[in-house]
Amino acid sequence: MPDTPVPTGVARTAPRPGQEHVAQPLDDGDLGAVDAVVTTSAPVGFWREAWRGMRRRPLFWASAVLIATALLVAAFPGLFTSIDPRTCALSDALDAPRAGHPFGFDRQGCDIYSRTIHGARASVTVALLTTGLVVVVGTLTGAVAGYVGGLADTVLARLTDIFFAIPLVLAAIVIMSLASERTALTVALVLASFGWPPIARIARGTVMSVKNNEFVTAARSLGMGRGGILFRHVLPNSAAPIIVYATVALGTFIVAEATLSFLGIGLPPSTVSWGGDISQAQGAIRTDPEILLYPAGALALTVLGFVMMGDVVRDALDPKARTR
Amino acid sequence: MRWYIGRRILQVIPVFLGATLLLYALVFLRPGDPVLALGGERGLPESVQEQIRAEFHLDQPFLVQYLLYLKGIFTFDLGVTFTGREVSEVIAQALPVTFQLALMALAIEAVFGIGFGLVAGMRKGGLFDSGVLVLSLLLIAVPTFVVGFVLQIVVGVNLGWLPVTAGRDPDFVSLLMPATVLAATSFAYVLRLTRTSVQENLSADFVRTARAKGLSRSQVTGKHVLRNSLIPVVTFLGADLGQLMSGAIVTEGIFNIHGVGGTLFDAITRGESVTVVALTTVLVLVYIVANLVVDLLYAALDPRIRYA
């Protein structure tokens, strides 16, 4: 072997080094010693690894702060303002901001800051309820279709197609016009009853690919029932794409609720909501655009939080994206 | 291929029947009596009520009404509104505007969404990519009607570049702004979809092969990356046409366009089930047909799909 370092440019023609040292020196330790070795890094599970990847990204923390703020404001509006959003004096109508009223007043003389704070609850409640319903219905439908297959799959897939074929806004307009009482729950029910098909499709696809894994065969050969396998093994391993979709969907349901309120078929005017306030601001938008700005801004920031979180979660849970 | 087409067309039938039945049931279940509402405070004589009920088959059981309605669709007899206008005439008046609006929006989101998405995907992490990504997030987060108001004020009133509202019989120019507003959210989705898809395909084996065999950059991008990246995008666009047509209700309201949205809304508030059901059926049909066309196009273009 030549002692001079081989220049990289001619590496191919040089003799390969170290051929005679390929064999490892014999390990004299017994097997007990091998077993006693403590590996310092514990095996990292799928979720833990995703979490490690996520918390390093600034985008994650930005969206987490937005979401946490929205949830806190929705749960405890009293922490942020002591002014009643419904106590309005027409003499204050369209007044500029003054001490204690940082955003000024809307056309009815209501405090805009207080209404923006109190409007969070309606949007967040509807979005959370809708997402919860959509995830449960969509996952169950899709999972059963994908797992059982055969006739059940055909029937459920067509059922999904039927609900998919009716656009959400269209269905919502038709149903909301016949709802006798319009509360956060009815709005959520309407949005959910036509919002579940995408999740069903996602769940069906993932379950179909997961159910052919070895661990499912193993569980079956150990005598586990079909329901047990579906809930203990298949569903937990199909959760990732559903979680990603649901996070983004939460944001879009907030927009959908606001759209319905804007059309006058969402929450009633007596409920303080961003959609309703934006709709109210419509008439004065040319002279006083700030009335529109505050509720619309609050809504956009909240939705932004969920959509960005969806992006971060997708990057963390998608191994393909991670390796790239 | 023929087998695939046949199966795919057969699948449309249960979906169409199911969707129309569902919508019909929803409208049918509406509380309140439209005939009584028609009479106003003074009410209609019993005999007139009977006559109207018989004429609109309101005295028949639900399933019979639905079947009569289906028969009407296939014989192009959609019935008349309470005021005596042919429903088909109402649709013929409202549909073209909305269709034009939706098609313009579709063109806008396809051209700009794919264009921006391709450039962003090719230069992942660059300034353009980040900027476009932020824009797309904002467009998704801000509701359509807010985008509409802002554009209306800035472009229409302050700058005066485009007409503020469209009104009756709008031309291409006055529909430009409404179409942009309508396209805004979907544009963001098309952009993101194209971007992700392009990024994924850039590291695919066939792209490496194309580069290795010495194709030029533009050939690799155009023939291999873009074409393969368009598969999910075109699926989205096909499904979006239906969403755009029914989503146009908000945009039509803001820009005062007399299209499907406004007509539907009026019909619902008046309890005019005939019109509501007919319009919703048309919208559902548009949706189903658009999806079918996209699926069949794919089967023709991509053998992997028809054998799957």
Interface residues (C-beta under 8 A of the other chain):
Chain A: R158 L159 D161 I162 F163 A165 I166 P167 L168 V169 L170 A171 I173 V174 I175 S177 L178 S180 G251 T252 V255 A258 T259 F262 L263 G275 I278 S279 Q282 I285 R286 P289 L292 A296 L299 A300 L301 V303 L304 V307 M308 K320 R324
Chain B: Q11 P14 V15 F16 G18 A19 L22 L23 L26 V27 L29 R30 P31 L137 L138 I140 A141 V142 P143 T144 F145 V146 F149 I153 V157 Q199 E200 S203 G242 Q243 M245 S246 G247 I249 V250 G253 L264 F265 I268 T269 V276 T280 L283 V284 Y287 I288 N291
